[in-house]
Amino acid sequence: MALAHTVINELDLGQRREQDYLAISLSATDRIGHGFGPFSQESLANLIHVDRLLGEFFEFLDDEVGEGEWLIGLAGDHGVVTMPEAQVELGTNPGAVRILEPERRALLAQALNESVRGGGTAEEVAERLARLVEQRGLVTKAYTHAELMRGEPVDSFAVLFRNSFYPGRAWGTLSRWGVELRYREGDHVGSATGRNHETTYWYDRHVAMIFMGADVEAGSSDEAVYSVDFAPTLAGLAGIPVPDDLDGRRIR
């Protein structure tokens, strides 16, 4: 945050006749959250520190830029889930487990080899593979690329998978063989410690979006908004014209 203070002072940001924009990433929150989970003492200590830093920064803006002359937008890049061990201990999800990467890859590779040995087209192999990993309880649901691209998916999770799918670009463990995987809610897939994300569940998709400062009225809303709404909303509040062809919309 000291760098932000220096930049504002050296470049006179917010103190000239044009509008200035400064982006700040509080990255420690992400690293600590991944490493220790949201209910850890480490995360609590970090959030207390971040809260103090932001309070001091807002006071600095009042002094340097002028009270009522600045606008702040706060957002996260992803949500978070409690460590599976903590979920079990707290009783919120007794079935949550930690799935280690080497074991997972070995079991998926075995299923893949069996599916390929069955022969057939790429789509037939993908279909066989998807059903096999489901039958063996390796995942909650497996989606073939053919399923995702055929008509309107009935499964709401499938809609999210399709939105993230781009033909020819492999992302998941079995993507190059035409299959995407959904694990159980709350499970951790990957390392022996820490926490990750990149699932379709609500806790991964729910991020904070807060605006404060000039012309922002105090209050909250239950209205559904999306991360793509952040930029046009911030621009609109700052009096910057918002193009009509953006994916997002101004919400206030």
Helices and strands as residue ranges (DSSP letters): H 2-11, H 28-36, H 41-61, I 62-66, E 71-75, H 84-90, E 98-100, H 101-117, H 122-135, E 141-144, H 145-149, H 156-163, G 175-177, E 179-182, E 188-190, H 202-205, E 209-213, G 227-229, H 230-237
